[in-house]
Amino acid sequence: MEGFLYQASIYLGAAVIAVPIAARLGLGSVLGYLAAGILIGPVLGLVGHETVELQHFAEFGVVMMLFLIGLELEPRALWDMRHRLLGLGGMQLLLTTSAIMLGAILLGQVWSVALAIGLIFALSSTAIVLQTLSEKGLMQTKGGRSAFSVLLTQDIAVIPMLALLPLLALPRRPDEVLSGVLEQSASDTVQHAPSLSLVAGLPGWAVTLVTLGAVGAIILTGVYLTRPVFRYIHAARLREMYTALALLIVCGISFVMYLVGLSPALGAFLAGVVLANSEFRHELESDIEPFKGLLLGLFFITVGAGINFDLLFSKPLMVMALALAVIVLKGTVLYILGRVFELRGRNLWLFTLSLAQAGEFGFVLISFSGQLNVVPASLTALMLLIVAMSMLITPLLFIFYDWLSKRMVENVDTPDADEIDDSAPIIIVGIGRFGQIVNRLVRSSGFETVVLDHDLAAIQRMRRFGVKGFFGDPTRPELLHAAGLKDARVLVAALDDPDAAVRLVRFARRERPDLHIIARARDRTEVFRLYQAGANDIVREMFDSSLRAGRYVLENIGLSEFESAELVHTFYNHDRDSVRELATLWKPDIPTVENEAYIARARELEAELQTMLLSQIEESAANEAAKKQG
C-alpha cells in the first residue's frame, strides 16, 4: 500500500508541477506530461520497472477518448465521412507503409520485417493529436477534420494489422522456441496480445464468427439495453451510480473486444457511435470526461518515463536520425496527400505536421510482433524508442505550426472582394449573431442597409435567406467608401475581432466626424478602446440581458415590477455615465489593477450607485406606506 501511495504521489506531483509550467510557456499540456515523465523516470529515477505495467493501465485513457469521440458522431455522420475515411485515410496508410517499408529494405531488413515496420510506423498518435487539436481549438478547421479522419481510419485499421502480422512471423530455431514460450508466459499479465484471447487457436471462419458476434452484441446492447439500465439507475437517484454505469459500459466493451482479439479502443469507439443518438449521451460525456483526461495524462507521463535513455545515449545519432526519418517520410506523404485532397495554406501544414509521428498503438503492435517473432528481438527495443521519441517531438511540431501559421496570415489565399453596387444610409459591418439581429430589426422597420463581412460563408448563408450582403475586408477604406460611407447616417460595427473593430471606428470617425457610430463590445476594456476611437454608442454583448436577469431577481425577491424597472433604469443610466467617465482615466499601456486613479474613481462611482438605489428603494417604500395610510 505504501508503495502504491508513493508512486501515485510521484506521478500526480510531477503532473501538477510540470503541466501548468508547460501550458504557461505555450508548449501545451502534452509536452508537460512527457517532460514530467522524463523527469521522474530517466532523470531522477523516482519510478522504475512498474512504468511498463502502469502504461497499459494508462492506455485506458485512449480507450475512453475514442468512446467520447464516438459519442460525438452519429452513424449518419460516420457514413458521410466514408470518402475521407477510405480515400484520404486509406491512401495515407498504404503510401506511408510502402515508403517506410522501402526505407527498411534499403537498411537491410527482409521484406516481411520491413512490411511489419511499415505498418507499425504508419499509425499516428490519436491521443496526442486530438488532445492538442482540442486545446488549440483546431478540431473544426479543415486541416483538423482531415487529421481526425485519418486517425479514425488508422484506429480501425489496427484490426486487419493484428490479423496480418502473425502471417509475417519469421521461422525460429528450436532454442528460440523455448525462450519465446517463457517470454510469452512472463508477459501475459502486461501485454495486450490478441494471441491470449478466447479466439486463439480457432480456425479462421470461427474467429470471424466470434468477432462479428462481439460487434453485434455491442450494437444490440447499445440500442436496446442501455435505456432500461439507465432508467433503473435513475430510479436509485444516486449520482455516483451514473458514473459507475458509464465506467462499466467502457470497461465491459473493452474487455469483450480484448477477449475476441480486437482493439478495445475500437470497440469503445463503436459503442460511442451506437450511443450517439441516446438521450443519455451528455450524461455519459460528463461522467467519463474527468477519467479520460486524468488517464491520458498518466499515459503521456508513462511514455516519457519509459524512454530508454541508455539505448538513446549509446546510439544517439542513429536513434534521432531514424525518428526524424519516420517523421520526414510520413510528413512528405501527408503533404502530397493533403494537396491532392485540396488542403492549402495553414490547413495543409496542420494536417502534415500533426500526423507525422508514430502512435501509441505502436507500443502494442511492437510488443505483439516481438512475441510472434515477426520482428527480431534486437529491433523491438529500438522501435519502441523511436516511437517514444517521435511522440516526444510532436508537441514541438505543433509549436512550429503555430509559428508558421502566424507568418502565413498575410499569404493565405482568399477570394476577391465583391464589387459593391449598392449604398444605403445604414452600413452594418459584421453579420454574425449580433449584426444579423440588428439588420433584421432595421430592415423590417422599412430602412435600407448595406451589409459587409469578411466571412464569405456568412455572406453566402445570408444571401440564401434573401439578405443582400457583400464580401470583403470591411476595414479597407475603398470598400467602406464603395458602400457609401460618404453619405451614410449610421455605421454599426459588429465585428468579432476587437482590433479590427477599433480600426474601423477610428477610420470612420476620421473620415466622417458627423457620422453616428454604434459599436459592439464584449467587456469594459473593449468599450474604453472604442470610446477612445470615436464610437458614439457602445453595446456590451451581455449587458442588456444581464440587466433583464437582474430585474427578474428583484421582482422575485419582493419588489414590484415598477420598482424593479425603475431600479434597472437608474442602474443603466448610471453605468453609461460611469463608463464614459472611466474611459477618460483608462490607459491601454497600464493594467487596470495598477491604475490607481481609475480604481479610486471606480470605487467612488460604485458607492454613489449603491446610495442612489437604496435611496430609491426607501423612497418607494415610504410612498407605498403613505398610500396605505391615506
C-alpha positions as CSV (number, residue, x, y, z in Angstrom):
1,M,0.0,0.0,0.0
2,E,2.8,2.4,0.9
3,G,4.5,1.7,-2.5
4,F,1.3,2.5,-4.3
5,L,0.7,5.7,-2.5
6,Y,4.3,6.7,-3.0
7,Q,4.1,6.1,-6.8
8,A,0.7,7.9,-7.0
9,S,2.1,10.9,-5.2
10,I,5.1,11.0,-7.6
11,Y,3.1,10.8,-10.8
12,L,0.4,13.3,-9.7
13,G,3.0,15.7,-8.2
14,A,5.0,15.6,-11.4
15,A,1.9,16.4,-13.4
16,V,0.7,19.2,-11.1
17,I,4.2,20.9,-11.3
18,A,5.2,20.3,-15.0
19,V,1.9,20.7,-16.9
20,P,1.0,24.2,-15.7
21,I,4.5,25.4,-16.4
22,A,4.4,24.0,-20.0
23,A,0.9,25.5,-20.5
24,R,2.1,28.9,-19.3
25,L,5.0,28.8,-21.7
26,G,2.7,28.0,-24.5
27,L,4.1,24.4,-25.0
28,G,0.8,22.6,-24.4
29,S,-0.1,20.1,-21.8
30,V,1.1,17.0,-23.7
31,L,4.7,18.2,-23.7
32,G,4.3,19.0,-20.0
33,Y,3.2,15.4,-19.3
34,L,6.0,14.0,-21.3
35,A,8.6,16.2,-19.6
36,A,7.2,15.2,-16.2
37,G,7.6,11.5,-17.1
38,I,11.2,12.1,-18.3
39,L,12.0,13.9,-15.1
40,I,10.7,11.3,-12.6
41,G,11.9,8.4,-14.7
42,P,15.2,8.5,-16.5
43,V,16.4,11.8,-14.9
44,L,15.6,11.3,-11.2
45,G,14.9,7.6,-11.1
46,L,11.9,8.0,-8.9
47,V,9.9,5.4,-10.8
48,G,11.3,2.1,-12.1
49,H,10.1,-1.2,-13.7
50,E,6.5,-0.6,-12.8
51,T,6.2,2.0,-15.5
52,V,5.6,-0.6,-18.2
53,E,2.8,-2.2,-16.3
54,L,1.3,1.2,-15.4
55,Q,1.4,2.2,-19.1
56,H,-1.0,-0.5,-20.1
57,F,-3.4,0.8,-17.4
58,A,-2.9,4.3,-18.6
59,E,-3.7,3.3,-22.2
60,F,-7.3,3.0,-20.9
61,G,-7.3,6.8,-21.3
62,V,-7.0,6.3,-25.1
63,V,-10.0,3.9,-24.9
64,M,-12.1,6.5,-23.1
65,M,-11.1,9.2,-25.5
66,L,-12.3,7.1,-28.5
67,F,-15.5,6.3,-26.7
68,L,-16.2,10.1,-26.3
69,I,-15.3,10.7,-29.9
70,G,-17.9,8.0,-30.9
71,L,-20.5,9.8,-28.8
72,E,-20.0,12.9,-30.9
73,L,-20.5,11.0,-34.2
74,E,-23.9,9.8,-35.3
75,P,-23.8,6.8,-37.6
76,R,-25.1,9.0,-40.4
77,A,-22.2,11.4,-39.8
78,L,-19.8,8.5,-40.0
79,W,-21.3,7.4,-43.3
80,D,-20.9,10.9,-44.6
81,M,-17.2,10.7,-43.8
82,R,-16.7,7.4,-45.8
83,H,-14.9,9.1,-48.7
84,R,-12.3,10.7,-46.4
85,L,-12.0,7.6,-44.3
86,L,-11.4,5.3,-47.3
87,G,-9.8,7.8,-49.6
88,L,-7.6,10.1,-47.5
89,G,-7.1,7.7,-44.6
90,G,-6.7,4.6,-46.8
91,M,-4.2,6.3,-49.1
92,Q,-2.2,7.5,-46.1
93,L,-1.9,4.1,-44.7
94,L,-1.0,2.5,-48.0
95,L,1.6,5.1,-49.1
96,T,3.2,5.6,-45.7
97,T,3.5,1.8,-45.2
98,S,5.1,1.5,-48.6
99,A,7.5,4.4,-48.1
100,I,8.7,3.1,-44.6
101,M,8.9,-0.5,-45.9
102,L,11.1,0.6,-48.8
103,G,13.3,2.5,-46.3
104,A,13.6,-0.5,-44.1
105,I,14.6,-2.7,-47.0
106,L,17.3,-0.2,-48.0
107,L,18.6,-0.5,-44.5
108,G,19.0,-4.3,-44.9
109,Q,15.7,-5.7,-43.5
110,V,13.9,-8.6,-45.2
111,W,10.6,-7.8,-46.8
112,S,8.4,-9.3,-44.1
113,V,10.1,-7.4,-41.3
114,A,10.1,-4.3,-43.4
115,L,6.4,-4.6,-44.0
116,A,5.7,-5.0,-40.3
117,I,7.8,-1.9,-39.6
118,G,5.9,0.0,-42.2
119,L,2.5,-1.0,-40.8
120,I,3.6,-0.1,-37.2
121,F,5.0,3.4,-38.1
122,A,2.1,4.2,-40.5
123,L,0.0,4.8,-37.4
124,S,-0.1,8.2,-35.7
125,S,-0.8,9.2,-32.1
126,T,-4.6,9.6,-31.7
127,A,-4.1,10.7,-28.0
128,I,-1.5,13.4,-28.6
129,V,-3.1,14.8,-31.8
130,L,-6.7,15.0,-30.7
131,Q,-5.7,16.4,-27.2
132,T,-3.6,19.1,-28.8
133,L,-6.1,20.0,-31.5
134,S,-8.8,20.4,-28.8
135,E,-6.6,22.6,-26.7
136,K,-5.7,24.8,-29.6
137,G,-9.3,25.0,-30.9
138,L,-8.3,23.5,-34.3
139,M,-10.6,20.5,-34.4
140,Q,-13.2,22.3,-36.5
141,T,-10.7,23.6,-39.1
142,K,-10.5,21.8,-42.4
143,G,-7.0,20.5,-41.5
144,G,-8.2,19.3,-38.1
145,R,-11.2,17.4,-39.6
146,S,-8.9,15.8,-42.2
147,A,-6.5,14.7,-39.5
148,F,-9.3,13.3,-37.5
149,S,-10.5,11.3,-40.5
150,V,-7.0,9.8,-40.9
151,L,-6.7,8.9,-37.2
152,L,-10.1,7.3,-37.3
153,T,-9.1,5.2,-40.3
154,Q,-5.8,4.2,-38.6
155,D,-7.6,3.1,-35.4
156,I,-10.0,0.9,-37.5
157,A,-7.0,-0.5,-39.5
158,V,-5.5,-1.9,-36.3
159,I,-7.8,-4.9,-36.6
160,P,-6.5,-6.1,-40.0
161,M,-3.0,-5.3,-38.9
162,L,-3.4,-7.6,-35.9
163,A,-4.7,-10.3,-38.3
164,L,-1.9,-9.8,-40.8
165,L,1.2,-9.6,-38.5
166,P,1.1,-13.3,-37.5
167,L,1.4,-14.3,-41.1
168,L,4.7,-12.4,-41.3
169,A,6.3,-14.3,-38.5
170,L,10.0,-15.4,-39.0
171,P,10.9,-19.0,-38.6
172,R,12.5,-19.7,-35.2
173,R,15.4,-22.0,-34.3
174,P,14.5,-24.8,-31.8
175,D,16.3,-23.0,-28.9
176,E,14.4,-19.8,-29.7
177,V,11.0,-21.5,-29.4
178,L,11.5,-22.5,-25.7
179,S,12.8,-19.0,-24.8
180,G,9.8,-17.5,-26.7
181,V,7.3,-19.6,-24.7
182,L,9.0,-18.5,-21.5
183,E,8.9,-14.8,-22.6
184,Q,5.2,-15.1,-23.6
185,S,4.4,-16.7,-20.2
186,A,6.2,-13.9,-18.3
187,S,4.5,-11.1,-20.2
188,D,0.9,-12.5,-20.0
189,T,-0.1,-10.0,-17.3
190,V,1.0,-6.9,-19.1
191,Q,0.7,-7.3,-22.8
192,H,-2.4,-6.6,-25.0
193,A,-1.7,-9.7,-27.2
194,P,-4.6,-11.0,-29.2
195,S,-3.0,-14.4,-29.1
196,L,-4.0,-14.6,-25.5
197,S,-7.7,-14.1,-26.3
198,L,-10.5,-16.6,-26.5
199,V,-10.1,-16.9,-30.2
200,A,-6.5,-18.1,-30.0
201,G,-6.2,-21.4,-31.9
202,L,-9.6,-21.3,-33.5
203,P,-9.9,-21.7,-37.3
204,G,-10.3,-18.5,-39.4
205,W,-14.0,-18.9,-40.0
206,A,-14.7,-19.3,-36.3
207,V,-12.6,-16.2,-35.5
208,T,-14.7,-14.3,-38.0
209,L,-18.0,-15.5,-36.4
210,V,-16.9,-14.7,-32.9
211,T,-15.7,-11.2,-34.0
212,L,-19.0,-10.5,-35.8
213,G,-20.9,-11.8,-32.8
214,A,-19.0,-9.5,-30.4
215,V,-19.6,-6.4,-32.6
216,G,-23.3,-7.4,-33.0
217,A,-23.6,-7.8,-29.2
218,I,-22.2,-4.3,-28.7
219,I,-24.6,-2.8,-31.2
220,L,-27.6,-4.6,-29.8
221,T,-26.6,-3.7,-26.2
222,G,-26.2,0.0,-27.1
223,V,-29.6,0.1,-28.9
224,Y,-31.8,-2.0,-26.7
225,L,-30.2,-2.4,-23.2
226,T,-28.8,0.9,-22.2
227,R,-32.1,2.8,-22.0
228,P,-33.7,0.4,-19.5
229,V,-30.5,0.2,-17.5
230,F,-30.2,4.0,-17.3
231,R,-33.9,4.2,-16.2
232,Y,-33.2,1.6,-13.5
233,I,-30.1,3.6,-12.3
234,H,-32.1,6.8,-12.4
235,A,-34.7,5.4,-10.1
236,A,-32.0,5.0,-7.4
237,R,-31.3,8.7,-7.5
238,L,-27.7,8.3,-6.7
239,R,-25.3,10.5,-8.7
240,E,-22.4,8.1,-8.3
241,M,-24.3,5.3,-10.0
242,Y,-24.3,7.2,-13.3
243,T,-20.5,7.3,-13.1
244,A,-20.3,3.7,-12.2
245,L,-22.6,2.7,-15.2
246,A,-20.6,4.9,-17.6
247,L,-17.3,3.2,-16.5
248,L,-19.0,-0.2,-16.6
249,I,-20.0,0.3,-20.3
250,V,-16.5,1.3,-21.3
251,C,-14.7,-1.4,-19.3
252,G,-17.2,-4.1,-20.3
253,I,-17.0,-3.4,-24.0
254,S,-13.2,-3.1,-23.9
255,F,-13.0,-6.5,-22.1
256,V,-15.3,-8.2,-24.7
257,M,-13.2,-6.8,-27.6
258,Y,-10.0,-7.9,-25.8
259,L,-11.3,-11.4,-25.4
260,V,-12.1,-11.7,-29.2
261,G,-8.7,-10.3,-30.1
262,L,-9.9,-6.9,-31.3
263,S,-8.8,-3.4,-30.3
264,P,-10.5,-2.3,-27.0
265,A,-10.2,1.3,-28.2
266,L,-12.0,0.5,-31.5
267,G,-14.8,-1.3,-29.5
268,A,-15.2,1.7,-27.3
269,F,-15.4,3.9,-30.4
270,L,-18.1,1.7,-31.9
271,A,-20.1,1.8,-28.7
272,G,-19.9,5.6,-28.6
273,V,-21.2,5.8,-32.2
274,V,-24.1,3.4,-31.2
275,L,-25.0,5.6,-28.2
276,A,-24.6,8.9,-30.1
277,N,-28.4,9.2,-30.6
278,S,-29.2,8.3,-27.0
279,E,-30.8,10.8,-24.7
280,F,-28.1,9.8,-22.1
281,R,-25.2,10.9,-24.3
282,H,-24.5,14.1,-22.4
283,E,-24.7,12.3,-19.1
284,L,-22.1,9.7,-20.3
285,E,-19.8,12.5,-21.6
286,S,-19.8,14.4,-18.3
287,D,-19.2,11.3,-16.3
288,I,-16.3,9.9,-18.3
289,E,-14.5,13.2,-19.3
290,P,-12.6,13.6,-15.9
291,F,-11.3,10.0,-16.1
292,K,-10.3,10.4,-19.7
293,G,-8.3,13.5,-19.0
294,L,-6.5,12.0,-16.0
295,L,-5.7,8.7,-17.6
296,L,-4.5,10.3,-20.8
297,G,-2.2,12.5,-18.8
298,L,-0.9,9.4,-16.9
299,F,-0.4,7.7,-20.3
300,F,1.8,10.6,-21.6
301,I,3.8,10.5,-18.3
302,T,4.5,6.8,-18.6
303,V,5.6,7.3,-22.2
304,G,8.1,9.9,-21.0
305,A,9.2,7.7,-18.0
306,G,9.6,4.7,-20.2
307,I,12.1,6.2,-22.7
308,N,15.2,4.0,-22.8
309,F,17.8,6.7,-22.3
310,D,20.6,4.0,-22.0
311,L,19.9,2.9,-25.6
312,L,19.4,6.6,-26.7
313,F,22.8,7.7,-25.2
314,S,24.6,4.6,-26.6
315,K,23.4,5.4,-30.2
316,P,22.1,9.0,-30.1
317,L,22.7,9.8,-33.7
318,M,21.2,6.7,-35.1
319,V,18.1,6.9,-32.9
320,M,17.4,10.6,-33.7
321,A,18.1,10.0,-37.3
322,L,15.6,7.2,-37.5
323,A,13.0,9.1,-35.6
324,L,13.4,12.1,-37.8
325,A,13.4,9.9,-40.9
326,V,10.0,8.5,-39.8
327,I,8.6,12.0,-39.3
328,V,10.0,13.2,-42.6
329,L,8.8,10.2,-44.6
330,K,5.3,10.4,-43.1
331,G,5.2,14.2,-43.4
332,T,6.1,14.0,-47.1
333,V,3.3,11.5,-47.8
334,L,0.9,13.6,-45.8
335,Y,1.8,16.8,-47.6
336,I,1.3,15.2,-51.0
337,L,-2.0,13.7,-50.0
338,G,-3.1,17.0,-48.5
339,R,-2.5,18.8,-51.7
340,V,-4.3,16.1,-53.7
341,F,-7.3,16.4,-51.4
342,E,-7.3,20.2,-51.8
343,L,-5.8,21.3,-48.5
344,R,-4.0,24.6,-48.7
345,G,-2.1,27.0,-46.5
346,R,-2.4,26.5,-42.8
347,N,-4.8,23.6,-43.1
348,L,-2.2,21.7,-45.2
349,W,0.6,22.3,-42.7
350,L,-1.6,21.4,-39.8
351,F,-2.6,18.1,-41.4
352,T,1.1,17.4,-42.3
353,L,2.7,18.2,-39.0
354,S,0.1,16.9,-36.7
355,L,0.2,13.3,-38.1
356,A,3.9,12.9,-38.8
357,Q,4.7,11.0,-35.6
358,A,4.3,7.3,-34.6
359,G,1.4,6.4,-32.3
360,E,0.5,4.7,-29.0
361,F,-0.8,1.6,-30.8
362,G,2.8,1.2,-32.0
363,F,3.7,0.1,-28.5
364,V,1.1,-2.7,-28.6
365,L,1.9,-3.8,-32.2
366,I,5.7,-3.8,-31.5
367,S,5.2,-6.0,-28.4
368,F,2.8,-8.3,-30.3
369,S,5.3,-8.5,-33.2
370,G,8.1,-9.4,-30.8
371,Q,6.2,-12.2,-29.1
372,L,5.3,-13.7,-32.5
373,N,8.8,-13.3,-33.9
374,V,7.6,-11.0,-36.6
375,V,10.3,-8.5,-35.7
376,P,13.6,-9.7,-34.3
377,A,14.1,-9.1,-30.6
378,S,17.1,-7.0,-31.4
379,L,14.9,-4.5,-33.1
380,T,11.9,-4.2,-30.7
381,A,13.7,-2.0,-28.1
382,L,15.0,0.3,-30.9
383,M,11.5,0.6,-32.4
384,L,9.9,1.3,-29.1
385,L,12.4,4.1,-28.5
386,I,11.7,5.5,-32.0
387,V,8.0,5.6,-31.3
388,A,8.5,7.4,-28.0
389,M,11.0,9.9,-29.5
390,S,8.6,10.7,-32.3
391,M,5.8,11.3,-29.8
392,L,8.1,13.5,-27.8
393,I,8.9,15.6,-30.9
394,T,5.2,16.1,-31.8
395,P,4.5,19.0,-29.4
396,L,7.5,20.8,-31.0
397,L,5.9,20.2,-34.4
398,F,2.7,21.9,-33.2
399,I,4.8,24.8,-31.9
400,F,6.4,25.0,-35.3
401,Y,3.0,25.0,-36.9
402,D,1.9,28.0,-34.6
403,W,5.0,29.9,-35.7
404,L,4.4,29.0,-39.4
405,S,0.7,29.9,-39.2
406,K,1.4,33.4,-37.9
407,R,3.8,34.0,-40.8
408,M,1.3,32.7,-43.3
409,V,-1.5,35.0,-42.2
410,E,-0.7,37.6,-44.9
411,N,-0.2,34.9,-47.5
412,V,-3.4,33.0,-47.1
413,D,-5.3,32.9,-50.4
414,T,-8.7,34.5,-50.1
415,P,-11.4,35.1,-52.7
416,D,-11.5,38.6,-54.2
417,A,-13.8,41.1,-52.5
418,D,-17.2,41.7,-54.0
419,E,-17.8,44.7,-56.2
420,I,-20.3,46.8,-54.2
421,D,-23.1,48.2,-56.4
422,D,-25.4,49.4,-53.6
423,S,-25.5,52.0,-50.9
424,A,-27.7,52.9,-48.1
425,P,-27.9,55.3,-45.1
426,I,-27.1,52.5,-42.7
427,I,-23.9,50.4,-43.0
428,I,-23.7,47.2,-40.9
429,V,-20.3,45.7,-40.7
430,G,-20.4,42.1,-39.4
431,I,-23.3,39.8,-40.0
432,G,-22.7,37.3,-37.1
433,R,-25.2,36.6,-34.2
434,F,-25.1,40.3,-33.2
435,G,-25.1,42.1,-36.5
436,Q,-27.8,39.9,-38.1
437,I,-30.4,40.8,-35.4
438,V,-29.6,44.5,-35.8
439,N,-30.0,44.1,-39.6
440,R,-33.3,42.2,-39.3
441,L,-34.8,44.8,-37.0
442,V,-33.7,47.8,-39.1
443,R,-34.8,46.3,-42.4
444,S,-38.1,45.0,-41.0
445,S,-38.8,48.6,-39.9
446,G,-38.5,49.8,-43.5
447,F,-34.9,51.1,-43.7
448,E,-32.3,50.0,-46.2
449,T,-28.9,48.7,-45.1
450,V,-25.6,47.7,-46.7
451,V,-24.1,44.6,-45.1
452,L,-20.3,43.9,-45.2
453,D,-18.4,40.9,-43.7
454,H,-15.1,39.2,-44.2
455,D,-16.6,35.8,-43.7
456,L,-17.6,34.5,-47.1
457,A,-19.7,31.6,-45.7
458,A,-21.7,34.0,-43.5
459,I,-22.5,36.3,-46.5
460,Q,-23.5,33.3,-48.7
461,R,-25.7,31.9,-45.9
462,M,-27.5,35.3,-45.5
463,R,-28.0,35.5,-49.3
464,R,-29.9,32.3,-49.2
465,F,-32.4,34.0,-46.8
466,G,-32.8,36.9,-49.2
467,V,-30.4,39.3,-47.4
468,K,-28.0,41.1,-49.7
469,G,-24.5,41.4,-48.4
470,F,-21.0,42.0,-49.7
471,F,-17.8,40.0,-49.0
472,G,-14.6,41.7,-48.3
473,D,-12.3,43.2,-45.6
474,P,-14.6,45.9,-44.1
475,T,-11.6,47.7,-42.6
476,R,-10.3,48.6,-46.1
477,P,-11.0,52.2,-46.9
478,E,-12.0,51.6,-50.6
479,L,-14.6,49.0,-49.5
480,L,-16.2,51.4,-47.0
481,H,-16.3,54.2,-49.5
482,A,-17.9,52.0,-52.1
483,A,-20.6,51.0,-49.5
484,G,-21.5,54.7,-49.2
485,L,-19.5,55.9,-46.2
486,K,-19.5,59.5,-47.5
487,D,-23.3,59.8,-47.3
488,A,-24.2,57.2,-44.6
489,R,-26.0,58.4,-41.5
490,V,-25.3,55.4,-39.2
491,L,-22.5,52.9,-39.1
492,V,-22.8,49.7,-37.0
493,A,-19.5,48.0,-36.1
494,A,-20.4,44.4,-35.2
495,L,-17.1,42.6,-35.9
496,D,-15.9,39.7,-33.8
497,D,-12.3,40.9,-33.9
498,P,-11.8,43.7,-31.3
499,D,-8.7,45.1,-33.1
500,A,-10.5,45.2,-36.4
501,A,-13.5,47.0,-34.8
502,V,-11.3,49.7,-33.3
503,R,-9.5,50.2,-36.7
504,L,-12.9,50.5,-38.4
505,V,-14.3,53.0,-35.9
506,R,-11.1,55.1,-35.9
507,F,-11.1,55.3,-39.7
508,A,-14.8,56.1,-40.0
509,R,-14.6,58.8,-37.3
510,R,-11.6,60.4,-39.1
511,E,-13.4,60.3,-42.5
512,R,-16.8,61.4,-41.1
513,P,-16.7,63.4,-37.9
514,D,-20.5,63.8,-38.1
515,L,-21.3,60.1,-38.6
516,H,-23.1,58.3,-35.8
517,I,-21.2,55.1,-34.9
518,I,-22.7,52.2,-32.9
519,A,-20.2,49.5,-31.9
520,R,-20.4,46.1,-30.2
521,A,-18.1,45.2,-27.4
522,R,-17.5,42.2,-25.2
523,D,-16.3,43.9,-22.0
524,R,-15.3,47.2,-20.5
525,T,-11.8,47.2,-21.9
526,E,-13.2,47.0,-25.4
527,V,-15.7,49.7,-24.5
528,F,-12.9,52.0,-23.5
529,R,-10.9,51.4,-26.6
530,L,-14.0,52.0,-28.8
531,Y,-14.9,55.2,-27.0
532,Q,-11.3,56.5,-27.5
533,A,-11.6,55.5,-31.2
534,G,-14.7,57.7,-31.6
535,A,-17.8,55.5,-31.2
536,N,-21.0,57.2,-30.1
537,D,-22.9,54.3,-28.7
538,I,-21.3,51.1,-27.5
539,V,-23.3,48.0,-26.7
540,R,-21.8,45.3,-24.4
541,E,-22.9,41.9,-25.6
542,M,-24.2,40.6,-22.2
543,F,-25.1,44.0,-20.6
544,D,-28.8,44.3,-21.5
545,S,-29.5,40.6,-21.0
546,S,-27.8,40.8,-17.6
547,L,-29.9,43.7,-16.6
548,R,-33.0,41.8,-17.6
549,A,-31.9,38.9,-15.5
550,G,-31.2,41.2,-12.5
551,R,-34.7,42.7,-12.9
552,Y,-36.2,39.2,-12.6
553,V,-34.3,38.7,-9.4
554,L,-35.6,41.9,-7.9
555,E,-39.2,41.1,-8.9
556,N,-38.9,37.6,-7.3
557,I,-37.3,38.9,-4.1
558,G,-40.2,41.1,-3.2
559,L,-40.1,44.3,-5.3
560,S,-42.9,45.2,-7.7
561,E,-42.4,45.2,-11.5
562,F,-42.5,49.0,-11.5
563,E,-39.9,49.3,-8.7
564,S,-37.6,46.8,-10.4
565,A,-37.9,48.5,-13.7
566,E,-37.1,51.9,-12.1
567,L,-34.0,50.5,-10.4
568,V,-32.8,48.9,-13.6
569,H,-33.3,52.2,-15.4
570,T,-31.3,54.1,-12.8
571,F,-28.5,51.4,-12.9
572,Y,-28.4,51.6,-16.7
573,N,-28.1,55.4,-16.8
574,H,-25.5,55.5,-14.0
575,D,-23.4,52.7,-15.7
576,R,-23.4,54.5,-19.0
577,D,-22.3,57.8,-17.4
578,S,-19.7,55.9,-15.3
579,V,-18.2,54.1,-18.4
580,R,-17.8,57.4,-20.2
581,E,-16.0,59.0,-17.3
582,L,-13.8,55.9,-16.6
583,A,-12.9,55.8,-20.3
584,T,-11.0,59.1,-19.9
585,L,-9.0,57.5,-17.0
586,W,-8.3,54.2,-18.7
587,K,-4.8,53.8,-20.1
588,P,-4.1,51.0,-22.7
589,D,-0.5,50.7,-21.6
590,I,-1.3,50.3,-17.8
591,P,-3.0,47.2,-16.4
592,T,-6.4,48.2,-14.9
593,V,-5.4,46.8,-11.5
594,E,-2.4,49.1,-11.4
595,N,-4.2,52.3,-12.5
596,E,-4.8,54.0,-9.1
597,A,-6.8,56.9,-10.5
598,Y,-9.1,54.5,-12.3
599,I,-9.6,52.3,-9.3
600,A,-10.3,55.2,-6.9
601,R,-12.9,56.7,-9.2
602,A,-14.5,53.3,-9.9
603,R,-14.9,52.7,-6.2
604,E,-16.5,56.2,-5.7
605,L,-18.9,55.6,-8.6
606,E,-19.9,52.2,-7.1
607,A,-20.6,53.8,-3.8
608,E,-22.7,56.5,-5.5
609,L,-24.7,53.9,-7.3
610,Q,-25.4,51.9,-4.1
611,T,-26.6,55.1,-2.4
612,M,-28.8,56.0,-5.3
613,L,-30.5,52.6,-5.5
614,L,-31.0,52.3,-1.7
615,S,-32.4,55.8,-1.6
616,Q,-34.8,54.9,-4.4
617,I,-36.0,51.8,-2.6
618,E,-36.6,53.7,0.6
619,E,-38.5,56.4,-1.2
620,S,-40.6,53.8,-2.9
621,A,-41.4,52.1,0.4
622,A,-42.3,55.4,2.0
623,N,-44.6,56.3,-0.8
624,E,-46.3,52.9,-0.6
625,A,-46.8,53.3,3.2
626,A,-48.3,56.8,2.7
627,K,-50.8,55.4,0.2
628,K,-51.9,52.8,2.7
629,Q,-52.3,55.3,5.4
630,G,-54.2,57.7,3.1
